[in-house]
Amino acid sequence: MVDIQLLIGQIGGLEGKLKDLRVKKDLFIKAQGFEEQGLKMRAKVNQYESEYQKIREELSKLRVEKADALRITCEALASKMSEALPEGQAAFEIEDKNVFIGWINKDGKCISYNGLSGGQKVSFDASLCYALLGKGEKIIIVEGAELDKEHMDISLKHLTQTAQDTQILFMTCHRPDNIPSEWNIIEV
């Protein structure tokens, strides 16, 4: 009987070990699945990192192209504006989030648009309109009340010489001293 009790105890122990081994087997199978999943996920991460790097390189190239296009456009716009300014040159720059619009006066000093006097803004705005309207016939309306007589005469003379393909409506509250012969005066 002792032998049967001993055998029953051994069988119970073996069944416990078998149950424990089955649990470990299930855990091992799950772990193996996790490992396979981890390998697949690592492969996807590598793929995404590669795609991300390609996108960053493309974005970098596009930024350079954008900067070049903006530089060329700004240079052309500033050049065309400078044609219509009575003196000096226009300054026009766009870089990422910064925009600068200004006037380089005859002394070489660069003045931002916000720093221009009312009279300078009249001339600057007219030159900007002239540049933005492009080739062909144009009409520019200039509200020149803030120009003193000297600067009004300079502006009228320069616009007459520069903007030959442009009809200019120049409104002011005082009569200019020197009216270009090509101009018609209408007093209201």
Sequence and secondary structure as in RCSB ss.txt:
>XXXX:A:sequence
MVDIQLLIGQIGGLEGKLKDLRVKKDLFIKAQGFEEQGLKMRAKVNQYESEYQKIREELSKLRVEKADALRITCE
ALASKMSEALPEGQAAFEIEDKNVFIGWINKDGKCISYNGLSGGQKVSFDASLCYALLGKGEKIIIVEGAELDKE
HMDISLKHLTQTAQDTQILFMTCHRPDNIPSEWNIIEV
>XXXX:A:secstr
 HHHHHHHHHHHHHHHHHHHHHHHHHHHHHHHHHHHHHHHHHHHHHHHHHHHHHHHHHHHHHHHHHHHHHHHHHH
HHHHHHHHHSSSSEEEEEEETTEEEEEEE TTS EEEGGGS HHHHHHHHHHHHHHHH SS EEEEEE TTS HH
HHHHHHHHHHHH TTEEEEEE SS  SS  TT      
